[in-house]
């Protein structure tokens, strides 16, 4: 391509490129020129005025790889940005190849995230927001007393899920670190399972917890790998004898900086 009067007078461009606010991107491409010269590479908004990144790249007759990284501001996304290779202003034929623009990090807009998606974790509103399940091979009674959840297990059943406490409709966001904490005890020493899973039973969190007669605190954290609606489940079945379990102070929340 023979150069024209100004670098912007001769363009190779692609329009309609979506750039999401707060995300980091990397542009890579190979380029050479039949004469030593420079080209300008810029990513701009749809109006051509707002510039997201801009660099001058020196070319030689040897095909070389070049890269540019930039981070979008957290103010706005742009669904129609333009990638511009400005080739005017200098002589020489320019060759471009292997042009790629990839997102290298994701921005989480915490204004759009439910920071405490679990409700009534202290059982101050009784069993509101909570549900229970008792399989036909088990027998148990659930009740909220003195702002604690009491489970009286007469027959534990054959499976861990034969008796369970759950809260569903928990909105979880990809890339966010969540913390689950709770207090629990049992009148006999035993293990229970605690899970956070979606409607297809995919488990984002799965932990075995050993309960004793005294109230102990438990804490787990994980990073969500997808946007999903999940359910927190306490699987209380499959143990040898009748006993009582107490659960209290259940918190499922976004992990805050410094925690």
matplotlib code that plots the C-alpha trace (Angstrom):
import matplotlib.pyplot as plt

x = [0.0, 1.6, 1.3, -0.9, -0.6, -1.5, -1.4, -5.3, -5.9, -5.3, -7.0, -7.5, -10.3, -12.8, -16.0, -18.6, -16.1, -17.6, -15.5, -16.8, -16.2, -13.4, -12.0, -8.4, -7.7, -4.7, -4.3, -1.7, -0.7, 2.1, 3.3, 6.1, 6.7, 8.8, 10.3, 11.3, 8.4, 5.9, 2.1, -0.4, -2.7, -5.7, -9.0, -11.6, -15.3, -18.1, -17.8, -14.1, -13.4, -13.0, -9.7, -9.2, -5.6, -3.1, 0.4, 2.9, 4.6, 7.9, 8.0, 10.8, 11.0, 11.0, 7.6, 7.4, 4.8, 3.5, 1.1, -0.8, -2.7, -5.2, -8.0, -11.4, -12.6, -15.3, -17.6, -19.1, -18.9, -18.7, -20.5, -19.4, -15.8, -13.4, -9.9, -7.9, -4.5, -3.5, -1.2, -0.9, 1.7, 4.7, 5.8, 6.1, 3.8, 2.5, 1.5, -0.7, -1.5, -2.8, -4.7, -6.3, -8.0, -8.7, -10.0, -7.4, -9.3, -12.9, -14.3, -17.0, -19.5, -20.3, -23.1, -24.9, -24.0, -26.2, -23.6, -25.6, -27.9, -28.8, -31.8, -32.8, -29.5, -30.1, -33.6, -35.0, -37.9, -38.5, -38.2, -38.8, -36.7, -35.8, -37.1, -36.7, -36.9, -37.5, -37.3, -39.6, -36.8, -36.3, -38.1, -37.3, -38.8, -37.6, -38.4, -36.9, -36.6, -34.9, -33.5, -31.8, -32.8, -33.5, -33.6, -34.9, -33.9, -35.8, -34.7, -31.7, -32.4, -30.1, -28.6, -27.1, -29.9, -32.6, -32.9, -31.9, -32.3, -32.0, -32.4, -32.7, -32.9, -29.5, -28.1, -24.4, -22.0, -19.1, -15.7, -16.9, -15.4, -18.1, -17.8, -20.2, -20.1, -22.4, -22.5, -23.7, -23.7, -25.1, -26.1, -24.0, -20.7, -21.3, -20.5, -22.8, -22.4, -22.8, -23.2, -23.9, -25.3, -27.5, -30.7, -28.7, -27.0, -23.6, -21.7, -19.8, -19.1, -19.1, -17.7, -18.0, -18.3, -17.8, -20.2, -19.7, -22.0, -20.6, -21.5, -18.6, -18.1, -17.3, -16.2, -15.6, -15.0, -15.0, -14.8, -17.9, -17.0, -20.3, -23.3, -25.9, -28.8, -27.9, -29.1, -27.4, -28.0, -27.3, -27.4, -28.3, -29.2, -27.4, -26.1, -26.6, -29.0, -31.6, -30.2, -30.7, -28.8, -28.7, -27.8, -27.4, -25.8, -25.7, -24.1, -23.4, -22.0, -19.5, -15.9, -14.9, -11.4, -9.2, -11.4]
y = [0.0, 3.3, 6.0, 9.1, 12.5, 11.7, 8.6, 8.6, 9.1, 5.4, 2.9, -0.7, -1.1, -3.3, -1.9, -3.2, -4.6, -5.0, -3.8, -4.3, -1.8, -2.5, -5.4, -5.8, -6.6, -7.6, -6.9, -8.9, -8.8, -9.5, -6.7, -5.7, -3.1, -2.9, 0.3, 1.1, 3.1, 3.5, 3.0, 4.1, 1.5, 2.7, 1.4, 4.1, 4.5, 4.3, 8.1, 7.9, 10.5, 8.5, 6.6, 3.5, 2.8, 4.2, 3.2, 3.9, 0.8, 0.7, -1.7, -3.2, -5.6, -8.5, -9.8, -9.3, -9.8, -6.8, -6.5, -3.8, -4.1, -1.8, -1.7, -0.2, 2.3, 1.3, 4.0, 2.4, -0.4, 0.1, -2.4, -0.7, 0.3, 0.4, -1.0, 1.2, 0.6, 4.0, 3.4, 6.8, 9.5, 7.4, 5.2, 1.4, -1.5, -2.7, -6.3, -7.3, -10.8, -12.8, -9.9, -10.9, -9.1, -11.1, -10.3, -11.2, -10.3, -9.8, -6.9, -7.6, -4.8, -5.3, -2.8, -5.6, -8.4, -9.4, -9.2, -11.3, -13.6, -15.9, -14.8, -15.4, -17.1, -16.5, -18.0, -14.9, -15.2, -18.8, -21.0, -18.2, -18.7, -22.2, -25.6, -29.1, -32.6, -35.9, -39.1, -42.0, -44.0, -41.3, -39.5, -36.0, -32.8, -29.3, -26.3, -22.8, -22.3, -19.4, -18.2, -21.5, -24.3, -27.6, -30.9, -33.9, -37.0, -40.2, -42.3, -41.0, -42.9, -44.6, -41.6, -38.3, -36.5, -38.6, -35.6, -32.1, -28.4, -26.1, -22.5, -22.0, -19.2, -17.9, -15.7, -16.3, -14.3, -15.6, -14.7, -13.6, -15.2, -16.3, -17.2, -19.7, -19.8, -21.3, -22.7, -26.3, -29.1, -32.6, -34.6, -37.4, -37.1, -37.4, -36.0, -34.0, -32.7, -29.1, -28.2, -25.3, -26.7, -25.7, -27.2, -29.8, -30.9, -29.5, -28.7, -25.4, -26.2, -29.6, -30.1, -32.8, -31.3, -33.2, -32.2, -32.6, -32.0, -28.4, -25.6, -25.0, -22.5, -23.6, -21.5, -22.2, -20.1, -20.6, -18.7, -19.0, -20.4, -19.3, -17.1, -19.4, -19.8, -22.2, -23.8, -24.2, -27.7, -29.3, -33.1, -34.6, -38.2, -41.5, -42.0, -44.8, -43.5, -41.0, -37.6, -33.8, -31.2, -27.4, -25.0, -21.2, -18.0, -19.2, -16.6, -16.9, -13.6, -12.0, -12.1, -8.5, -7.1, -8.0, -10.9]
z = [0.0, -1.1, 1.5, 1.1, 2.6, 6.2, 8.2, 8.6, 4.8, 4.2, 6.6, 7.2, 9.7, 11.3, 12.9, 15.4, 17.9, 21.4, 24.3, 27.8, 30.6, 33.0, 31.0, 29.8, 26.1, 24.1, 20.4, 18.5, 14.8, 12.4, 10.1, 7.7, 5.0, 1.9, 3.3, 6.8, 8.1, 11.0, 11.2, 13.8, 15.3, 17.3, 18.8, 18.8, 19.6, 17.0, 16.6, 15.9, 18.6, 21.8, 21.8, 23.9, 22.9, 20.4, 19.4, 16.7, 15.4, 13.5, 10.5, 8.6, 5.7, 8.2, 9.3, 13.1, 15.8, 17.7, 20.7, 22.5, 25.8, 27.3, 29.9, 29.4, 31.9, 34.3, 33.0, 29.9, 27.4, 23.6, 21.4, 18.1, 18.5, 15.6, 15.1, 12.8, 11.0, 9.7, 6.8, 5.0, 5.2, 4.2, 1.3, 1.2, 0.8, 4.2, 4.9, 7.9, 9.1, 12.2, 13.7, 17.0, 19.8, 22.9, 26.4, 29.0, 32.2, 33.3, 35.3, 37.8, 38.3, 42.0, 41.7, 39.7, 42.2, 45.2, 48.0, 50.4, 48.3, 51.2, 53.3, 57.0, 57.9, 61.6, 61.5, 63.1, 60.7, 61.4, 58.4, 55.9, 52.7, 53.8, 52.7, 53.9, 52.3, 54.0, 51.9, 52.4, 54.1, 56.8, 59.5, 60.9, 62.2, 61.3, 63.4, 64.1, 67.9, 69.7, 66.4, 65.7, 63.3, 65.1, 63.3, 65.2, 63.4, 64.3, 61.2, 59.2, 56.0, 53.6, 51.8, 52.8, 50.9, 52.7, 55.0, 53.9, 54.6, 51.7, 50.4, 46.7, 44.2, 45.2, 42.4, 41.9, 39.6, 37.6, 38.9, 42.3, 45.5, 47.9, 51.5, 53.3, 57.1, 59.7, 63.2, 63.9, 66.5, 66.9, 69.9, 68.4, 66.6, 62.9, 59.4, 57.2, 53.7, 52.7, 49.0, 46.7, 43.5, 40.5, 39.2, 37.3, 40.6, 39.5, 42.7, 42.9, 46.6, 48.2, 51.8, 54.5, 57.9, 61.2, 63.9, 67.7, 70.7, 71.2, 68.7, 66.3, 63.4, 59.8, 56.9, 53.2, 50.1, 46.4, 43.1, 40.9, 37.4, 35.8, 36.3, 37.8, 40.2, 43.0, 46.2, 49.5, 50.9, 54.2, 53.7, 57.0, 56.4, 56.5, 60.0, 62.5, 65.2, 66.2, 67.2, 67.0, 64.9, 65.5, 62.7, 63.1, 61.7, 58.2, 55.9, 52.2, 50.9, 48.6, 50.0, 50.8, 50.4, 53.4, 54.6]

ax = plt.figure().add_subplot(projection="3d")
ax.plot(x, y, z, "-o")
ax.set_aspect("equal")
plt.show()
